[in-house]
Amino acid sequence: MVEDDPEIQVIVEDALKEAGFETAIAPSAEEAVTLLKGKVMTYRALVTDINLKGRMNGWEVAKQARQIEPDFPIVYMTGAAADDWTSHGVPNSILLVKPFAPAQLVTAVSNLLNAGTPTS
């Protein structure tokens, strides 16, 4: 999960953990890409804010994730960039517009994971 706002980080992390998901938190796009490329653990989905502080944004994190795994499930979160989703969004992704209920996030992640084909 990539989110630079600590308050939203906690809400998203709590919702995912309560739903049984193990989370890895990156406060920046650069850190998220490092985690993805480092393959310290196997990630099954990406939840990313779009407008992040730093040189990279959530669209770029998603592109990097898709270079590693072309069908990687992605949930984008945004308060301002929703109109860009059709041009930047990728297949097997969902856009949630802030504010959203934690249950909406859990449903989005679950739907993407259940729609995907199992990988070995």
N, C-alpha and C positions, 0 to 999 in steps of 0.2 A: 504494500500500500504506500502510495506516494502522496504526501500531504504536508505542506509547510506551515499550516496553522495548527498549533498544539491542541487547541480546544476541539477542533474537528478530528484531529488524529485520535484523540481519546474516545470520542463518540463512535467513530468508524471501527476502531480496534475492538472496543467493547462489544459492539453489535456482531462483528464477525466471530469473536471468541465465544460469545454466548450461543452462536449458531453452530459451534463445533469446528470452526476453521482456525488453523494455526496461522498467525500473521507475522510478517516481517515488515518493519516500518522504515521508510526512508524519508527524511525531511526535505530532500532535494532530488531533482531529476538525475543529477550526476551520480549521487549515491545509489539511486535505484538501478541505474544502468550498470554500475560496478557490481552490485549484488547479483543482478541477472546474469552478467557475463562471467562472474566468479563461480557460479554454479555450486556454491557451498551447500545449498539444498535445492531440491526440485520444487520449482514454483509452478502452481497450476493455474493461476489467474493473476491479472494485474488490476488493481484499483488505483486510479490516479486522478488527482486534481489536474486541471488543464493549465491554469494560470499559476505557475510556480515562480518563486524567486530564483534568480540565477540565470545562467546562459540558456538552459534548455527548458522546454515546457512539457506538459503531459503528452502532447501529440508526438514529440520527439522520443519520449520514453517508450511509447507504444510502438513506434517504428523500429526502435532498437530491439524490443521484445519480439516483434514479428520477424526480425532478421534471424533470431535464434530459433524461434518456433513459429512457422507461418500461420498456424491456426490458434495462436495463443489467445485465450479469452480476456477481454479488456472491458472494464467498467470505467467510463470517464465521469468525473464529477466536475461541475462548473456552476458558477453563478452568473457568468457573463459571456461565455464563448459557445453557447448552445447553437447559435446560428452557423458556426463553422463546422459542425459535426458532419454534415453531408459532404463537405470537401476533404476533411481530414480523417473522419472516422473510418474504421476498417470493418470488414465483415467479422462476424462473431464478436460484436461489441454492443454495449448498451450505454446510453447517455442518461445520467441523472442530473437534473437541474436543482441546485441548492436554493432553498432548504428542502431536504427530503427526509422522510422518516427512515430510521435505521432499518426497519423491516423491508423497505423498498430496496435497500442496498443488498441485504441478505438474499432477497428474492432474485435480484439481478445476477448476483454471483452464482447462486444455485442453478438458475436457468441456463446460464452460459456453460457451466460445468456439466450439467445433465445433457445439454444439446451436443456437446463435443463427443468425439469418438475416443475411447480409451487408448492411452498411449502406453507403450511398454517401457 
